[in-house]
Amino acid sequence: MIGVKKIAHATYETPDLDQQIEYYTDILGLGLIAREKDTAYLASTIDHHSVMLLKGGGDSARCVRIGFQLGIDDDIDAFEKQTAAHGIKTVRKKNPEPSIAEMVSFEDPKGTVMEVFKRGELSQQKFSDNGIVPHKLGHVAFFVKDVKATTDFYCNVLGFRVSDWMGDFFSFLRCGTDHHTINLMRADGDRHFHTAFELRDWGHMLTACDYLSLRGYKLLWGPGRHGIGHNLFTYHRAPNGLITELFAQLDQMNEELGYFEPRPWHRDRPQRPKVWTPDPNAANYWGAGAPEEMRK
């Protein structure tokens, strides 16, 4: 099976484009690489863009597309045939976005557009000198009505693997060595949950929290350490209402050996993919669980 290897970018419709550009550049520290009338491309590092912003969405923002990159030796024609064999309608696009020559797009069960491609030349821009400056786009999480069916779609169509479940209602899926690239949590409707960016370490997270505070942003949850994935975390809300997670020290999977690289804070030795009991430790080893506001 040909599976995607990396999350490349996420695309958001947002009512106030200028305000959200200011958040991503001045607060998060991404670079504004290009802007058209109603579209902005923002990068964290060598990819042309990690975030794409579109003006629209009515009164509320939403994640409308996710871009995934194939491996350098993967055949995009074979991937499209593989996808169509599942009865999924695909659309082939030429030069749809900067730095992407060819793309296969289709919808997942909740209506989010999947954009799958092979990247050409990297843009090679530097990290920004302003803002928090994360390493990369790490993962995107969604609330979904049918978590089992949506999890199966990502595994069977895109080649994801299940890293962990919390009970039968929250799945954590990987497409590379990172513990999770997509999260899916059962809810009464399909909508964005949060978008996560990776920081260097605990020191980077500390300065990020101070930076947010000095600029009027309050944390929704954290700092803490998740049980599932074992990463350090904080969450805050962007100006358009969507939640951003900043994380560090996420578990890394050793596929050949079938367990996550050992860390001092693991309770299982070795730490393997499993179904976690829905208790406080699964959410936060350090204390409080997620506040109700996280579900809004």
C-alpha atoms as a printed R data frame, in Angstrom:
    type eleno elety resid chain resno       x      y       z
1   ATOM     1    CA   MET     A     1   0.000  0.000   0.000
2   ATOM     2    CA   ILE     A     2   1.157  3.534  -0.781
3   ATOM     3    CA   GLY     A     3   0.650  5.678   2.311
4   ATOM     4    CA   VAL     A     4   1.256  9.359   2.964
5   ATOM     5    CA   LYS     A     5   4.505 10.139   4.777
6   ATOM     6    CA   LYS     A     6   4.012 13.608   6.245
7   ATOM     7    CA   ILE     A     7   1.426 16.266   7.035
8   ATOM     8    CA   ALA     A     8   2.476 19.198   4.859
9   ATOM     9    CA   HIS     A     9  -0.096 21.921   5.486
10  ATOM    10    CA   ALA     A    10  -3.552 22.722   6.786
11  ATOM    11    CA   THR     A    11  -5.974 25.169   5.138
12  ATOM    12    CA   TYR     A    12  -8.447 27.294   7.073
13  ATOM    13    CA   GLU     A    13 -11.332 29.489   6.037
14  ATOM    14    CA   THR     A    14 -11.482 32.474   8.358
15  ATOM    15    CA   PRO     A    15 -13.710 35.584   8.353
16  ATOM    16    CA   ASP     A    16 -10.925 38.045   9.258
17  ATOM    17    CA   LEU     A    17  -7.917 37.260   7.108
18  ATOM    18    CA   ASP     A    18  -5.744 40.181   8.234
19  ATOM    19    CA   GLN     A    19  -6.244 39.431  11.928
20  ATOM    20    CA   GLN     A    20  -5.355 35.786  11.457
21  ATOM    21    CA   ILE     A    21  -2.259 36.608   9.394
22  ATOM    22    CA   GLU     A    22  -1.126 38.855  12.246
23  ATOM    23    CA   TYR     A    23  -1.644 35.989  14.724
24  ATOM    24    CA   TYR     A    24   0.346 33.475  12.687
25  ATOM    25    CA   THR     A    25   3.209 35.900  11.991
26  ATOM    26    CA   ASP     A    26   3.502 38.075  15.120
27  ATOM    27    CA   ILE     A    27   2.378 35.521  17.709
28  ATOM    28    CA   LEU     A    28   3.220 32.057  16.371
29  ATOM    29    CA   GLY     A    29   6.180 33.282  14.336
30  ATOM    30    CA   LEU     A    30   5.445 31.756  10.934
31  ATOM    31    CA   GLY     A    31   6.624 33.599   7.835
32  ATOM    32    CA   LEU     A    32   4.168 35.168   5.402
33  ATOM    33    CA   ILE     A    33   5.582 33.673   2.207
34  ATOM    34    CA   ALA     A    34   2.963 34.871  -0.280
35  ATOM    35    CA   ARG     A    35  -0.368 36.651  -0.300
36  ATOM    36    CA   GLU     A    36  -3.070 37.022  -2.892
37  ATOM    37    CA   LYS     A    37  -6.321 38.944  -2.495
38  ATOM    38    CA   ASP     A    38  -8.134 36.383  -0.321
39  ATOM    39    CA   THR     A    39  -5.372 33.829   0.304
40  ATOM    40    CA   ALA     A    40  -2.254 33.791   2.465
41  ATOM    41    CA   TYR     A    41   0.539 31.209   2.627
42  ATOM    42    CA   LEU     A    42   2.511 30.867   5.863
43  ATOM    43    CA   ALA     A    43   5.586 28.742   6.495
44  ATOM    44    CA   SER     A    44   7.421 27.440   9.516
45  ATOM    45    CA   THR     A    45  10.522 26.244   7.675
46  ATOM    46    CA   ILE     A    46  11.665 24.739   4.330
47  ATOM    47    CA   ASP     A    47   8.211 23.864   2.910
48  ATOM    48    CA   HIS     A    48   6.622 26.692   0.957
49  ATOM    49    CA   HIS     A    49   3.671 26.742   3.363
50  ATOM    50    CA   SER     A    50   2.530 24.951   6.503
51  ATOM    51    CA   VAL     A    51  -0.692 26.956   6.839
52  ATOM    52    CA   MET     A    52  -2.924 28.343   4.115
53  ATOM    53    CA   LEU     A    53  -5.576 30.926   5.020
54  ATOM    54    CA   LEU     A    54  -8.642 31.644   2.904
55  ATOM    55    CA   LYS     A    55 -11.016 34.532   3.512
56  ATOM    56    CA   GLY     A    56 -14.504 33.088   4.039
57  ATOM    57    CA   GLY     A    57 -16.343 30.675   6.272
58  ATOM    58    CA   GLY     A    58 -19.184 33.003   7.239
59  ATOM    59    CA   ASP     A    59 -19.057 33.986  10.914
60  ATOM    60    CA   SER     A    60 -16.763 31.175  12.062
61  ATOM    61    CA   ALA     A    61 -13.425 29.684  11.036
62  ATOM    62    CA   ARG     A    62 -12.977 26.064  10.010
63  ATOM    63    CA   CYS     A    63 -10.352 23.681   8.699
64  ATOM    64    CA   VAL     A    64 -11.322 22.824   5.122
65  ATOM    65    CA   ARG     A    65  -8.279 21.014   3.676
66  ATOM    66    CA   ILE     A    66  -5.224 19.082   4.819
67  ATOM    67    CA   GLY     A    67  -2.178 18.486   2.638
68  ATOM    68    CA   PHE     A    68  -0.198 15.257   2.857
69  ATOM    69    CA   GLN     A    69   3.085 14.477   1.156
70  ATOM    70    CA   LEU     A    70   3.966 11.176  -0.505
71  ATOM    71    CA   GLY     A    71   7.452  9.675  -0.382
72  ATOM    72    CA   ILE     A    72  10.041 10.587  -2.980
73  ATOM    73    CA   ASP     A    73   9.799  7.160  -4.621
74  ATOM    74    CA   ASP     A    74   5.980  6.851  -4.455
75  ATOM    75    CA   ASP     A    75   3.911  6.880  -7.651
76  ATOM    76    CA   ILE     A    76   1.105  9.436  -7.521
77  ATOM    77    CA   ASP     A    77  -0.742  7.672 -10.372
78  ATOM    78    CA   ALA     A    78  -0.714  4.421  -8.418
79  ATOM    79    CA   PHE     A    79  -1.888  6.251  -5.312
80  ATOM    80    CA   GLU     A    80  -4.846  7.733  -7.208
81  ATOM    81    CA   LYS     A    81  -5.829  4.297  -8.543
82  ATOM    82    CA   GLN     A    82  -5.493  2.832  -5.050
83  ATOM    83    CA   THR     A    83  -7.784  5.543  -3.671
84  ATOM    84    CA   ALA     A    84 -10.360  5.184  -6.452
85  ATOM    85    CA   ALA     A    85 -10.489  1.432  -5.766
86  ATOM    86    CA   HIS     A    86 -12.189  2.290  -2.458
87  ATOM    87    CA   GLY     A    87 -15.041  3.916  -4.403
88  ATOM    88    CA   ILE     A    88 -13.763  7.419  -3.632
89  ATOM    89    CA   LYS     A    89 -14.115 10.165  -6.242
90  ATOM    90    CA   THR     A    90 -10.758 11.818  -6.851
91  ATOM    91    CA   VAL     A    91  -9.821 15.049  -8.632
92  ATOM    92    CA   ARG     A    92  -6.441 15.518 -10.304
93  ATOM    93    CA   LYS     A    93  -5.054 19.070 -10.231
94  ATOM    94    CA   LYS     A    94  -2.089 20.643 -12.025
95  ATOM    95    CA   ASN     A    95  -0.132 23.412 -10.256
96  ATOM    96    CA   PRO     A    96  -2.862 23.929  -7.634
97  ATOM    97    CA   GLU     A    97  -0.650 25.695  -5.071
98  ATOM    98    CA   PRO     A    98   2.858 27.170  -5.027
99  ATOM    99    CA   SER     A    99   5.586 24.470  -5.034
100 ATOM   100    CA   ILE     A   100   3.072 21.693  -5.852
101 ATOM   101    CA   ALA     A   101   3.034 20.573  -9.490
102 ATOM   102    CA   GLU     A   102   0.416 17.841  -9.234
103 ATOM   103    CA   MET     A   103  -2.138 16.831  -6.636
104 ATOM   104    CA   VAL     A   104  -4.825 14.211  -6.012
105 ATOM   105    CA   SER     A   105  -7.709 15.546  -3.920
106 ATOM   106    CA   PHE     A   106 -10.765 13.868  -2.381
107 ATOM   107    CA   GLU     A   107 -12.933 14.186   0.706
108 ATOM   108    CA   ASP     A   108 -12.728 12.242   3.936
109 ATOM   109    CA   PRO     A   109 -15.971 11.034   5.613
110 ATOM   110    CA   LYS     A   110 -16.501 14.345   7.449
111 ATOM   111    CA   GLY     A   111 -16.041 16.459   4.318
112 ATOM   112    CA   THR     A   112 -12.494 17.722   4.837
113 ATOM   113    CA   VAL     A   113 -10.573 17.751   1.551
114 ATOM   114    CA   MET     A   114  -7.446 15.609   1.468
115 ATOM   115    CA   GLU     A   115  -4.686 17.001  -0.783
116 ATOM   116    CA   VAL     A   116  -2.038 14.372  -1.587
117 ATOM   117    CA   PHE     A   117   1.039 15.240  -3.607
118 ATOM   118    CA   LYS     A   118   4.768 14.887  -4.162
119 ATOM   119    CA   ARG     A   119   6.652 18.079  -3.411
120 ATOM   120    CA   GLY     A   120   9.150 19.461  -5.888
121 ATOM   121    CA   GLU     A   121  11.918 21.843  -4.922
122 ATOM   122    CA   LEU     A   122  11.875 23.026  -1.335
123 ATOM   123    CA   SER     A   123  11.602 26.764  -0.751
124 ATOM   124    CA   GLN     A   124  14.375 26.764   1.872
125 ATOM   125    CA   GLN     A   125  13.173 29.792   3.806
126 ATOM   126    CA   LYS     A   126  14.696 30.315   7.246
127 ATOM   127    CA   PHE     A   127  12.958 30.188  10.582
128 ATOM   128    CA   SER     A   128  11.430 33.527  11.563
129 ATOM   129    CA   ASP     A   129  13.130 35.872  14.033
130 ATOM   130    CA   ASN     A   130   9.785 36.991  15.456
131 ATOM   131    CA   GLY     A   131   7.181 35.253  17.624
132 ATOM   132    CA   ILE     A   132   7.145 31.789  19.195
133 ATOM   133    CA   VAL     A   133   8.622 30.105  16.079
134 ATOM   134    CA   PRO     A   134   7.596 26.418  16.176
135 ATOM   135    CA   HIS     A   135   9.604 23.720  14.399
136 ATOM   136    CA   LYS     A   136   6.729 22.450  12.321
137 ATOM   137    CA   LEU     A   137   3.035 21.760  11.929
138 ATOM   138    CA   GLY     A   138   2.599 18.635  14.041
139 ATOM   139    CA   HIS     A   139  -0.997 17.433  13.878
140 ATOM   140    CA   VAL     A   140  -4.626 18.399  13.376
141 ATOM   141    CA   ALA     A   141  -7.428 17.039  15.564
142 ATOM   142    CA   PHE     A   142 -11.131 16.810  14.784
143 ATOM   143    CA   PHE     A   143 -14.384 16.030  16.529
144 ATOM   144    CA   VAL     A   144 -16.269 13.457  14.439
145 ATOM   145    CA   LYS     A   145 -19.641 11.754  14.649
146 ATOM   146    CA   ASP     A   146 -18.344  8.330  13.588
147 ATOM   147    CA   VAL     A   147 -14.837  7.917  14.992
148 ATOM   148    CA   LYS     A   148 -14.483  4.263  13.958
149 ATOM   149    CA   ALA     A   149 -15.416  4.841  10.308
150 ATOM   150    CA   THR     A   150 -13.244  7.952  10.040
151 ATOM   151    CA   THR     A   151 -10.295  6.167  11.672
152 ATOM   152    CA   ASP     A   152 -10.694  3.282   9.220
153 ATOM   153    CA   PHE     A   153 -10.698  5.761   6.316
154 ATOM   154    CA   TYR     A   154  -7.388  7.306   7.339
155 ATOM   155    CA   CYS     A   155  -5.832  3.871   7.826
156 ATOM   156    CA   ASN     A   156  -7.251  2.117   4.759
157 ATOM   157    CA   VAL     A   157  -7.072  4.981   2.258
158 ATOM   158    CA   LEU     A   158  -4.139  7.121   3.410
159 ATOM   159    CA   GLY     A   159  -2.043  4.448   5.080
160 ATOM   160    CA   PHE     A   160  -2.115  5.764   8.640
161 ATOM   161    CA   ARG     A   161  -1.389  3.470  11.591
162 ATOM   162    CA   VAL     A   162  -3.137  3.536  14.970
163 ATOM   163    CA   SER     A   163  -0.771  4.616  17.729
164 ATOM   164    CA   ASP     A   164  -3.292  4.546  20.575
165 ATOM   165    CA   TRP     A   165  -6.972  4.667  21.435
166 ATOM   166    CA   MET     A   166  -8.562  6.264  24.482
167 ATOM   167    CA   GLY     A   167 -11.408  3.874  25.148
168 ATOM   168    CA   ASP     A   168 -13.422  3.517  21.946
169 ATOM   169    CA   PHE     A   169 -13.970  7.234  21.350
170 ATOM   170    CA   PHE     A   170 -10.575  8.901  20.704
171 ATOM   171    CA   SER     A   171  -8.011  7.655  18.161
172 ATOM   172    CA   PHE     A   172  -4.412  8.790  17.630
173 ATOM   173    CA   LEU     A   173  -3.036  8.113  14.146
174 ATOM   174    CA   ARG     A   174   0.464  8.385  12.709
175 ATOM   175    CA   CYS     A   175   1.856  8.521   9.182
176 ATOM   176    CA   GLY     A   176   5.514  8.761  10.172
177 ATOM   177    CA   THR     A   177   7.555  8.398  13.338
178 ATOM   178    CA   ASP     A   178   5.568 11.018  15.309
179 ATOM   179    CA   HIS     A   179   3.063  9.412  17.687
180 ATOM   180    CA   HIS     A   180   0.164 11.198  15.990
181 ATOM   181    CA   THR     A   181  -0.484 13.363  12.963
182 ATOM   182    CA   ILE     A   182  -4.298 13.100  13.047
183 ATOM   183    CA   ASN     A   183  -6.529 12.845  16.152
184 ATOM   184    CA   LEU     A   184 -10.213 11.907  15.975
185 ATOM   185    CA   MET     A   185 -12.564 12.267  18.942
186 ATOM   186    CA   ARG     A   186 -16.211 11.212  18.930
187 ATOM   187    CA   ALA     A   187 -18.713 14.043  19.328
188 ATOM   188    CA   ASP     A   188 -22.202 15.062  18.246
189 ATOM   189    CA   GLY     A   189 -20.911 16.783  15.103
190 ATOM   190    CA   ASP     A   190 -17.956 17.060  12.733
191 ATOM   191    CA   ARG     A   191 -15.716 20.058  13.406
192 ATOM   192    CA   HIS     A   192 -12.155 21.192  14.068
193 ATOM   193    CA   PHE     A   193 -10.769 20.407  17.546
194 ATOM   194    CA   HIS     A   194  -7.241 21.844  17.513
195 ATOM   195    CA   THR     A   195  -4.113 22.352  15.442
196 ATOM   196    CA   ALA     A   196  -0.727 21.585  17.005
197 ATOM   197    CA   PHE     A   197   2.739 23.003  16.392
198 ATOM   198    CA   GLU     A   198   5.955 21.478  17.717
199 ATOM   199    CA   LEU     A   199   8.346 23.407  19.959
200 ATOM   200    CA   ARG     A   200  11.944 22.488  20.777
201 ATOM   201    CA   ASP     A   201  11.705 21.611  24.453
202 ATOM   202    CA   TRP     A   202  10.432 22.669  27.884
203 ATOM   203    CA   GLY     A   203  12.437 25.903  27.789
204 ATOM   204    CA   HIS     A   204  10.849 26.863  24.474
205 ATOM   205    CA   MET     A   205   7.412 26.147  25.914
206 ATOM   206    CA   LEU     A   206   8.151 28.338  28.947
207 ATOM   207    CA   THR     A   207   9.133 31.315  26.811
208 ATOM   208    CA   ALA     A   208   6.135 30.663  24.527
209 ATOM   209    CA   CYS     A   209   3.735 30.849  27.489
210 ATOM   210    CA   ASP     A   210   5.310 34.132  28.629
211 ATOM   211    CA   TYR     A   211   5.144 35.474  25.086
212 ATOM   212    CA   LEU     A   212   1.443 34.604  24.817
213 ATOM   213    CA   SER     A   213   0.698 36.181  28.199
214 ATOM   214    CA   LEU     A   214   2.490 39.430  27.378
215 ATOM   215    CA   ARG     A   215   0.339 39.722  24.272
216 ATOM   216    CA   GLY     A   216  -2.962 39.057  26.009
217 ATOM   217    CA   TYR     A   217  -3.449 35.346  25.265
218 ATOM   218    CA   LYS     A   218  -4.608 33.129  28.136
219 ATOM   219    CA   LEU     A   219  -4.010 29.393  28.236
220 ATOM   220    CA   LEU     A   220  -7.059 27.136  28.036
221 ATOM   221    CA   TRP     A   221  -5.184 24.119  29.415
222 ATOM   222    CA   GLY     A   222  -1.635 23.336  30.502
223 ATOM   223    CA   PRO     A   223   1.241 23.272  30.836
224 ATOM   224    CA   GLY     A   224   0.987 19.524  31.357
225 ATOM   225    CA   ARG     A   225   2.127 16.166  30.057
226 ATOM   226    CA   HIS     A   226  -0.326 13.996  28.163
227 ATOM   227    CA   GLY     A   227  -0.355 10.291  29.000
228 ATOM   228    CA   ILE     A   228  -1.207  9.336  25.422
229 ATOM   229    CA   GLY     A   229   1.746 10.487  23.318
230 ATOM   230    CA   HIS     A   230   3.547 11.692  26.464
231 ATOM   231    CA   ASN     A   231   4.123 15.166  25.050
232 ATOM   232    CA   LEU     A   232   4.325 18.408  26.977
233 ATOM   233    CA   PHE     A   233   1.384 20.619  26.024
234 ATOM   234    CA   THR     A   234  -0.381 23.950  26.283
235 ATOM   235    CA   TYR     A   235  -3.536 25.084  24.490
236 ATOM   236    CA   HIS     A   236  -4.805 28.568  23.665
237 ATOM   237    CA   ARG     A   237  -7.414 30.039  21.345
238 ATOM   238    CA   ALA     A   238  -6.524 31.982  18.192
239 ATOM   239    CA   PRO     A   239  -8.374 35.226  17.355
240 ATOM   240    CA   ASN     A   240 -10.710 33.378  14.972
241 ATOM   241    CA   GLY     A   241 -11.788 31.018  17.775
242 ATOM   242    CA   LEU     A   242  -9.856 27.912  16.719
243 ATOM   243    CA   ILE     A   243  -7.667 26.186  19.306
244 ATOM   244    CA   THR     A   244  -3.885 25.953  18.935
245 ATOM   245    CA   GLU     A   245  -1.773 23.428  20.822
246 ATOM   246    CA   LEU     A   246   1.950 23.949  21.385
247 ATOM   247    CA   PHE     A   247   3.789 20.721  22.236
248 ATOM   248    CA   ALA     A   248   7.219 19.171  22.743
249 ATOM   249    CA   GLN     A   249   8.695 15.723  23.492
250 ATOM   250    CA   LEU     A   250   6.090 13.751  21.534
251 ATOM   251    CA   ASP     A   251   6.637  9.971  21.467
252 ATOM   252    CA   GLN     A   252   8.548  8.623  18.461
253 ATOM   253    CA   MET     A   253   7.705  5.194  17.040
254 ATOM   254    CA   ASN     A   254  10.342  2.608  16.175
255 ATOM   255    CA   GLU     A   255   8.387  0.739  13.492
256 ATOM   256    CA   GLU     A   256  10.948 -2.061  13.173
257 ATOM   257    CA   LEU     A   257  10.707 -2.956  16.859
258 ATOM   258    CA   GLY     A   258   7.030 -2.085  17.373
259 ATOM   259    CA   TYR     A   259   7.378  0.244  20.341
260 ATOM   260    CA   PHE     A   260   7.935  3.915  21.056
261 ATOM   261    CA   GLU     A   261  11.468  5.072  21.795
262 ATOM   262    CA   PRO     A   262  11.951  4.752  25.603
263 ATOM   263    CA   ARG     A   263  11.558  7.860  27.723
264 ATOM   264    CA   PRO     A   264  11.982  8.284  31.515
265 ATOM   265    CA   TRP     A   265   8.350  9.364  31.958
266 ATOM   266    CA   HIS     A   266   6.846  6.240  30.324
267 ATOM   267    CA   ARG     A   267   4.845  3.967  32.664
268 ATOM   268    CA   ASP     A   268   4.973  1.000  30.274
269 ATOM   269    CA   ARG     A   269   8.378 -0.469  29.424
270 ATOM   270    CA   PRO     A   270   8.392 -0.767  26.479
271 ATOM   271    CA   GLN     A   271   5.633  1.668  25.513
272 ATOM   272    CA   ARG     A   272   3.569  0.005  22.765
273 ATOM   273    CA   PRO     A   273   0.371  1.084  20.984
274 ATOM   274    CA   LYS     A   274  -2.632  0.171  23.151
275 ATOM   275    CA   VAL     A   275  -6.155  1.054  24.240
276 ATOM   276    CA   TRP     A   276  -5.915  3.422  27.203
277 ATOM   277    CA   THR     A   277  -8.453  3.446  30.004
278 ATOM   278    CA   PRO     A   278 -10.246  6.818  29.973
279 ATOM   279    CA   ASP     A   279  -8.853  8.106  33.270
280 ATOM   280    CA   PRO     A   280  -7.070 11.378  34.199
281 ATOM   281    CA   ASN     A   281  -3.597  9.957  33.500
282 ATOM   282    CA   ALA     A   282  -4.453  9.354  29.858
283 ATOM   283    CA   ALA     A   283  -5.111 13.079  29.435
284 ATOM   284    CA   ASN     A   284  -2.587 14.642  31.821
285 ATOM   285    CA   TYR     A   285  -0.040 12.954  34.085
286 ATOM   286    CA   TRP     A   286   0.469 16.213  35.949
287 ATOM   287    CA   GLY     A   287  -3.041 16.959  37.098
288 ATOM   288    CA   ALA     A   288  -6.218 18.508  35.772
289 ATOM   289    CA   GLY     A   289  -8.128 17.139  32.798
290 ATOM   290    CA   ALA     A   290  -9.296 19.209  29.870
291 ATOM   291    CA   PRO     A   291 -11.756 21.988  30.738
292 ATOM   292    CA   GLU     A   292 -15.210 21.937  29.197
293 ATOM   293    CA   GLU     A   293 -14.284 24.956  27.084
294 ATOM   294    CA   MET     A   294 -12.023 22.713  25.016
295 ATOM   295    CA   ARG     A   295 -15.112 21.118  23.489
296 ATOM   296    CA   LYS     A   296 -16.581 24.415  22.282
